[in-house]
Amino acid sequence: MDYILSGLLQAFDLLLSGHAETYSSIRITVGVSTMSILTSLAIGAPLGFLLGHARFPGRRALRMLVDTLLSFPTVVIGLLVYALLSHRGPLGEWGLLFTLPGIAIGQVILGLPIIIAMTANAVEGMDSRLGPTLRTLGASSRQELLTTLYEARYHVALAAVAAYGRIVSEVGISMMVGGNIKWHTRTITTAIALETGKGQFAMGIALGLVLLMVAFMVNLSVVSLRRLAGK
């Protein structure tokens, strides 16, 4: 138990002293996670609206595929993105392997099913008279999309928070696609795995505390959004 207590004390010292390597991982994680969630929202919210609103052949199969992708293992996503971005892959000429945009691509794939599925659920649960009423008032398809998403804004925000929670805590994509390069692509989770493996418990614990704080804020946001959505 002594080494755990000692690690905790050293961890607080690293956080309070502004240790450069520790805060580098935190900044990288916040930056790439924000990039990923914004892209996931921009793509996933309209697709979720279409999936929950439109009726077309194959919709049920597509919905089943999206629900299946909710449990897509991050290491498998990392493997697929690595294969696409490697120099022998179809996107190898873009030079995105071992870069933050490369990690973001994998994290977008991770977050998209969550946002699509939860947005679709929200749209399906809305008053069925909303769409016909908007069309009667002369709303265009774009206006109907934006108005519906606005009415479901708390549910869409809830989807974003849930997706962010999974994105910020993943390891496989960041490790495989980012390469865990110090100062460049080393995120909180990959740094924890590396430093713990090296026996550097202090930094691992420090970053673990930050990740726990993020998880707490995510859960707090979920509870708040559920209350707002239920009003």
C-alpha positions in Angstrom: 0.0 0.0 0.0 2.9 2.3 0.6 3.8 2.6 -3.1 0.1 3.5 -3.9 0.1 6.3 -1.3 3.5 7.5 -2.5 2.3 7.4 -6.1 -0.8 9.5 -5.1 1.4 12.1 -3.4 3.7 12.3 -6.4 0.8 12.4 -8.8 -0.6 15.5 -7.0 2.8 17.1 -7.1 3.0 16.5 -10.9 -0.4 18.1 -11.4 0.2 21.0 -9.1 3.7 21.7 -10.5 2.5 21.8 -14.1 4.7 18.9 -15.2 5.2 19.4 -18.9 4.9 15.8 -20.1 1.8 15.2 -18.0 0.0 18.3 -19.3 1.2 17.5 -22.9 -0.9 14.3 -22.8 -3.9 16.2 -21.3 -3.7 18.9 -24.0 -3.4 16.4 -26.8 -6.4 14.4 -25.4 -8.6 17.4 -25.1 -7.6 18.7 -28.6 -8.1 15.5 -30.5 -11.3 14.5 -28.5 -12.9 17.9 -29.2 -12.0 17.6 -32.9 -13.5 14.1 -33.0 -16.8 14.9 -31.2 -17.5 18.0 -33.3 -17.0 16.1 -36.5 -19.1 13.2 -35.2 -21.9 15.6 -34.3 -21.8 17.4 -37.7 -22.1 14.1 -39.5 -24.1 12.0 -37.0 -26.9 14.3 -36.1 -28.3 14.7 -39.6 -27.8 11.0 -40.3 -29.6 10.2 -37.1 -32.5 12.5 -38.1 -32.8 10.7 -41.5 -32.7 7.3 -39.8 -35.4 8.2 -37.3 -37.5 10.3 -39.6 -37.4 8.9 -43.1 -38.9 5.6 -44.3 -37.0 3.8 -47.0 -36.1 0.2 -48.0 -33.4 -1.3 -45.9 -34.0 1.1 -43.0 -34.4 -1.7 -40.5 -31.2 -3.4 -41.6 -29.4 -0.1 -41.4 -30.7 0.6 -38.0 -29.5 -2.9 -36.9 -26.1 -2.2 -38.3 -25.8 1.1 -36.4 -26.9 -0.6 -33.2 -24.3 -3.3 -33.8 -21.6 -0.7 -34.2 -22.3 0.7 -30.8 -20.2 -2.1 -29.4 -17.5 -2.0 -32.0 -14.1 -2.8 -30.3 -11.7 0.1 -30.4 -8.8 -2.1 -31.3 -10.7 -3.3 -34.4 -11.4 0.3 -35.4 -7.7 1.0 -34.8 -6.7 -1.9 -37.0 -9.0 -0.9 -39.8 -7.9 2.8 -39.7 -4.3 1.7 -39.5 -4.7 -0.4 -42.6 -6.3 2.5 -44.5 -3.7 5.1 -43.5 -0.6 3.0 -43.7 1.7 3.6 -46.7 0.3 0.4 -48.4 -3.3 1.4 -47.7 -5.6 3.4 -50.0 -5.2 6.6 -48.0 -1.5 6.2 -47.3 -0.6 9.1 -49.5 -2.4 11.5 -47.2 0.3 11.0 -44.5 -2.2 10.8 -41.6 -0.7 7.8 -39.8 0.8 8.7 -36.4 -0.9 12.1 -36.5 -3.7 13.6 -34.5 -6.1 13.9 -37.5 -5.5 10.2 -38.0 -6.5 9.4 -34.4 -9.5 11.7 -34.9 -10.7 9.6 -37.9 -10.8 6.5 -35.8 -12.5 8.3 -32.9 -15.1 9.7 -35.3 -15.9 6.1 -36.4 -16.2 5.2 -32.7 -18.5 8.1 -31.8 -20.7 8.2 -34.9 -22.9 5.1 -34.1 -23.6 6.5 -30.6 -24.8 9.9 -32.0 -26.7 8.4 -34.9 -28.5 5.8 -32.8 -29.4 8.2 -29.9 -30.5 11.0 -32.3 -32.7 8.5 -34.2 -34.3 7.4 -31.0 -35.0 11.0 -30.0 -36.5 11.8 -33.4 -38.7 8.7 -33.3 -39.9 9.6 -29.8 -41.0 13.1 -30.8 -44.6 14.2 -31.5 -45.6 12.6 -34.8 -47.5 15.8 -35.7 -44.3 17.9 -35.8 -43.2 17.0 -39.3 -46.6 17.4 -41.0 -47.2 20.7 -39.2 -43.8 22.0 -40.4 -44.5 21.0 -44.0 -48.0 22.5 -43.8 -46.4 25.8 -42.8 -44.1 25.6 -45.9 -40.9 24.5 -44.2 -38.2 23.2 -46.5 -36.4 19.9 -45.9 -33.5 21.7 -44.4 -35.7 23.8 -42.1 -37.5 20.6 -41.0 -34.2 19.0 -40.2 -33.0 22.0 -38.2 -36.3 22.5 -36.3 -36.5 18.8 -35.4 -32.9 18.7 -34.1 -33.6 21.9 -32.1 -36.6 20.3 -30.5 -34.5 17.2 -29.7 -31.5 19.4 -28.7 -31.2 17.9 -25.2 -31.2 14.4 -26.5 -28.6 15.3 -29.2 -26.5 16.9 -26.5 -26.9 13.7 -24.4 -25.7 11.7 -27.4 -22.7 14.0 -27.7 -21.8 13.6 -24.1 -22.1 9.8 -24.2 -20.0 9.7 -27.4 -17.4 12.0 -25.8 -17.1 9.8 -22.8 -16.3 6.8 -24.9 -13.9 8.7 -27.2 -11.9 10.3 -24.4 -11.4 7.0 -22.6 -10.5 4.8 -25.6 -7.0 3.3 -25.9 -6.8 1.0 -29.0 -7.3 3.7 -31.6 -4.9 6.2 -30.1 -2.2 3.5 -29.5 -2.4 1.9 -33.0 -3.1 4.9 -35.2 -1.3 7.6 -33.1 1.7 5.5 -32.3 1.9 6.9 -28.7 4.6 9.5 -29.8 5.8 11.7 -26.9 4.8 15.4 -27.2 2.9 14.6 -30.4 0.3 11.9 -30.2 0.5 10.6 -26.7 -2.9 10.8 -25.1 -3.9 10.3 -21.4 -4.9 6.7 -21.9 -1.8 5.7 -23.9 0.4 7.5 -21.4 -1.2 5.7 -18.5 -0.6 2.3 -20.3 3.0 3.2 -21.1 4.0 4.8 -17.8 2.4 2.1 -15.7 4.2 -0.5 -17.8 7.5 1.3 -17.1 6.8 1.4 -13.4 6.1 5.1 -13.3 3.1 4.9 -11.1 3.0 8.6 -10.2 2.4 9.9 -13.8 0.0 7.0 -14.4 -2.0 7.9 -11.3 -1.9 11.6 -12.1 -3.3 11.0 -15.5 -5.8 8.5 -14.1 -7.1 11.2 -11.7 -7.6 13.6 -14.7 -9.5 10.8 -16.6 -11.6 10.1 -13.5 -12.4 13.8 -13.3 -13.4 13.8 -17.0 -15.6 10.8 -16.4 -17.3 12.5 -13.4 -18.0 15.6 -15.5 -19.4 13.4 -18.3 -21.7 11.6 -15.9 -22.8 14.9 -14.2 -23.6 16.3 -17.7 -25.6 13.2 -18.5 -27.7 13.5 -15.4 -28.3 17.2 -16.0 -29.3 16.7 -19.7 -31.7 13.8 -18.8 -33.4 16.1 -16.3 -33.7 18.9 -18.9 -34.9 16.4 -21.6 -37.5 15.1 -19.2 -39.1 18.5 -18.6 
